Amino acid sequence: TPMQTICSYCGNTIVMVTSHVPGVLTWLLCASLFVFGWVLGCCLIPFCIKSVMDVKHSCPVCQHELFYHRRL
């Protein structure tokens, strides 16, 4: 969840912006679905599920990455 903090790069008091990005877990699920025969596009489903993607926290002012949460 976004939280209020002081950016270590620009020094402003900010509320972090979060974005979901594909990580190792997302790619592993995609590959395993593809191997088990879900080749008709169903192997792309993990890219639509936020709970299996990594979360990137960044500053809305200077756009620097402050924290990166990896699922795996």
C-alpha positions as CSV (number, residue, x, y, z in Angstrom):
1,T,0.0,0.0,0.0
2,P,1.2,3.5,-0.6
3,M,2.5,5.3,2.4
4,Q,3.7,8.8,3.4
5,T,7.5,9.2,3.7
6,I,10.4,11.5,2.9
7,C,12.1,10.9,-0.4
8,S,15.8,10.2,0.1
9,Y,16.5,11.6,-3.4
10,C,14.6,14.9,-3.5
11,G,13.9,15.4,0.2
12,N,10.1,16.1,-0.3
13,T,7.4,14.6,1.9
14,I,5.5,12.4,-0.4
15,V,3.0,9.6,-0.7
16,M,4.7,6.8,-2.6
17,V,3.2,5.7,-6.0
18,T,2.9,2.0,-6.4
19,S,2.9,0.1,-9.7
20,H,2.7,-3.6,-10.4
21,V,5.4,-5.0,-12.7
22,P,6.0,-8.6,-13.9
23,G,8.6,-10.4,-11.9
24,V,10.1,-13.9,-11.5
25,L,6.9,-15.4,-10.1
26,T,4.8,-14.0,-13.0
27,W,7.2,-15.4,-15.6
28,L,7.4,-18.8,-13.9
29,L,3.6,-19.1,-13.8
30,C,3.4,-18.1,-17.5
31,A,6.0,-20.7,-18.5
32,S,4.4,-23.5,-16.4
33,L,1.0,-22.8,-18.0
34,F,2.5,-22.8,-21.4
35,V,4.3,-26.1,-20.8
36,F,1.1,-27.8,-19.5
37,G,-0.7,-27.0,-22.7
38,W,-2.4,-23.7,-22.1
39,V,-1.0,-22.3,-25.4
40,L,-4.1,-20.4,-26.6
41,G,-3.2,-17.3,-24.7
42,C,-4.2,-18.6,-21.3
43,C,-0.5,-18.6,-20.3
44,L,-0.7,-14.8,-20.3
45,I,-3.2,-14.7,-17.4
46,P,-0.5,-14.2,-14.7
47,F,0.3,-10.8,-16.3
48,C,-3.3,-9.7,-15.4
49,I,-3.2,-10.8,-11.7
50,K,-1.8,-8.2,-9.4
51,S,-1.2,-10.6,-6.5
52,V,1.5,-12.5,-8.5
53,M,3.3,-9.4,-9.8
54,D,6.2,-7.5,-8.1
55,V,5.4,-4.0,-6.7
56,K,7.5,-1.0,-7.4
57,H,7.3,2.0,-5.0
58,S,8.5,5.3,-6.4
59,C,8.5,9.1,-5.7
60,P,5.8,11.0,-7.6
61,V,8.0,14.2,-7.7
62,C,11.4,12.9,-8.9
63,Q,10.3,9.5,-10.2
64,H,13.1,7.6,-8.4
65,E,12.4,4.0,-7.3
66,L,12.3,4.0,-3.5
67,F,11.5,0.3,-2.8
68,Y,10.9,-2.8,-4.9
69,H,8.9,-5.7,-3.3
70,R,9.7,-9.1,-5.0
71,R,7.1,-11.8,-4.7
72,L,9.7,-14.5,-5.2
